[in-house]
């Protein structure tokens, strides 16, 4: 079905990139204990690319340019880069991510679709293109003695997460941000008291939003936090609407999203 739909839309010219199709969403988040040297640090967050469906070769190249225009210090990718195919044309689209140009790094975790379609193949391409694998791992940003930790856990849906291992690897000093594909994991991660912000996707924002109500479409691991910003204990949870779509290539009041986080330090003067 994916091949048939993509082929038809290619012939009809429906796969061209239009920057107006994508919403760039600015979000300011105050991070307790963030060293002032990291004030206004910019994290550009993308998720659920689902390459080879609505996101075509032209669109992923356009998205990469849009992300670079936001002048990211860090790019965070929270899973489901592929959908129902992981053939060579899709893998070639995935290689387009090599053109991301953050100041520090691009980091990523896997989603449920990535595992089903072949995690090893996807991780190999990510590694070849200098994208840091954060599945059950930690990456530390340093500015002199100041530290900001970016952690990640693997897919909750397929039970590949190991938060205990992440906490073992996480230094005791310095604030931490967690990447996890499934947003409802926020209840678990917030309970540790170790993370100031969790970045997730998985839900696609429901792909349909009713003004004043939100999305009526909530599913496994995105029932509580399906779209946007939430306060979960002392932690902020943010659920990105994603770039691609599921089997139904349709969005209503729910455009694809590129989120630009600007981190704020309480101690900045």
N, C-alpha and C positions, 0 to 999 in steps of 0.2 A: 504493500500500500504506500509506504514512504517513497519507494522508487517511482511508482506510477504518478503520485501527486507531484513530486519534484520535477519529473520529466515534463509533465503537462505544463506546469507553471513556468519552467524554463522556456519552452516553446512559445508561450504566451507573453513572455517578457515581464512576468510578475515578480522576478527575484532581484530586481534592481534595488540598490541602497538609497533610502531617503532619510536623511538625518532627522526630519520632522516626525518620523515614526517612533523615535526613541525619546524618552523623557530623562533628562539629567536632573537628579534630585539632590540638592545640597542638604546636608544634615550636620549640625554641630552637636558634639557630644563632649561633656566635661568628664575627664578621666581623673579620678582622685589619685593623688600622689604622682601625677605625670610631671616629670621634670620640665621646667620652663623651656629648656632647649628644644623640647618636642611640641611646644605650643604651635598651633595651626598646622600640625602634621597632617598631610592629605592622603587618605586611603580611598582609592577608587575601587568599588565593589561591583563585580558582575557575577551572574549565576545562571544556571540552567540555559546554557547556550543551545543545546539540542541541535547540534550541527547536522545539516542535511535535510532538515524539514523546512520550516519557514526561514530559518537562518541559512542563507545560501552563501556561496563563495564570495559574491559581491558584498553581501551584508556583513559578513564577519570582518572583511577588510575595512569596511566603513566603520564598524563598531570599534575596531582597534584604533583607527584614527580619532574617533570621538573620545575614546578613553585617553589617548595621548594629549588631546587638546585640554584636558582637565589638569594637566601638569601634576600627575600623581607622584608622591613620594614612594607609595607602595600600591601595587595592584593585588587585590584578593579575589580569587575565583572559588566559589563554594559549590562545585559539583554539577553533575549531569551535563558534561560538555558534549556528550553524544546522546542519541536517542535509541533508535531501533536498528541502526546500521553502524558498523565500524570498519567499512571497506576502505580501500585506498583513497577514493575521492574524499571521503569524510576525514580520513587521517591527514590528507593534504590541507584541508580547511583548518584542522586543528593546528597545523604547523604555522598558520598565519599569526598565532599568538606570539611567535618569536619577535614580532615587530612591536610589541608593547614596550614602552620606554619609561618605566618608573625610575625615579632617582635611586632607589635602593634595591628593590626586588619585586618579582611577581611570585606569589605564593598560592597554593591551591590545596583543596581536599577533594576527595571523590564523592560522587553521589551514587544512588542505587542503580541508575542506568549505566553508569561507567563500569560498575562491577559486572553487571549482567552481560555487557557487550565486550568485556575484556580489559580488566584493570591493568594488567601487565603491559599490554600494548599501548594504552593511553599514558601510563606513567613513563614509559620509555620515551615517547615523543615529548612529553612535558620536560623530562630531564635533558633531552637533546637540545631543547630550546630555552634552557636556563630558567625553567619554572620550578620553584622549590616545592617539593612534596612535603606537606605538613600533616599527613595522615598519622594520627597518634604521635605527634612530634611537636617540637618547639623551635622557633627561629627568633633570635634575639637581635634587636636593633640597638646599636650603641652610638652615643655621642659623648666622647670622653668617658667618664665614669657613669653617666646616666644610661639607663636601660629601659626599653619598651619591648615586651615579649609578645610575639604573635604565635599562638598555639592552634592546633587543629585536631579534630577527631574524625575518624573514618565513618562510613555510612552507618547510621543507627538502624535504618530500615532492614539492612542485611546483617545486623549485629556484629559489625566489624570494629566498633568503637572500643577504646581502652582508655578511659579518662584517668584511671589510676596511674597508668604509665605516663600520661601527659603530666600529671601532677608531680610525679617523681622527677621528671626531667625539668620541670619549671623552677628556675631559681626563686629563692624566697624574697629577694629584693626586686622592686620594679613592677609596675602595673602590667596586666596581661589582657589581651584580646583573644577571643576564641572564634575560630571558623568551624562551622559544622553545617552540613547540608540541610538537616532537618531542624526546623525552628523550635518545635516543642521540647527539644532537649534542653531548652533554656531553664526549665524547672530543676533539672539535675545539675547543670553547670552553675547556676546562680546559687544553689544551696552550698557549694563549696566555699563561697565567699572570696574566691581567688580571681574572678574575672570581672572586669568593668563593662565589657561590651561583647556581645555575641553577634556574629554576622552569619546569616543563613539564607536559604532560598527554598527550593523544593516545591513550594505551593503554586508558583507562577502568579501569585496574587489571586488565585481562583480563576483567572482569565476573564472574569466578569465581575464588575463592581456596581452595586446599587447605591447611588448617592444617599448619604445619611444612614446607610445600613452596613456597607462593606460588602464582602463577598458571601454569597450563600453556599459556595462550594468549598467545603472543608473536608480533608481526608486524613489518612494515616500520617501521623507525626506533623500535621499542620492544622490541627483542630483549634488550638488555643491561640496561636500566634500566626495567622495566615498572611498578614500583609502589613508592612510598615513598622512603626516604632512602638515598643512596649517597655514598661518598667517592670522588671521581674526581681523582686527583692531589691538589692542594691545594684543590680546589673541592668544595663539597657540591652534589650533584644531588638534586632532589626531584621525584618524579613523582606528581602529584595524580590520584586515581582518577576525577575528573570528576563532573559532576552528572547528566548524561543517559546515554543508552544508544545502542548502534548499532541495527541492524534488529531485533535480538532484545531485547525489553524485559524483560530478566531479569538479576538480579544474585544471586550466591550467595556469602555471606561477604565481600562486597565492596560495602558501602553507598556511596552518593554522598558526596562529601567536600567540606568547606570547611576549608581549612588556615589556621591562624593562626600566622604566624611572629613570634617575638619575637627581635629582633636583639640580640646581646650584644657589648659592647665589652670588649676585654681591659684597657683602660686606665681602666675605671670604678671609682671608689673609693666 
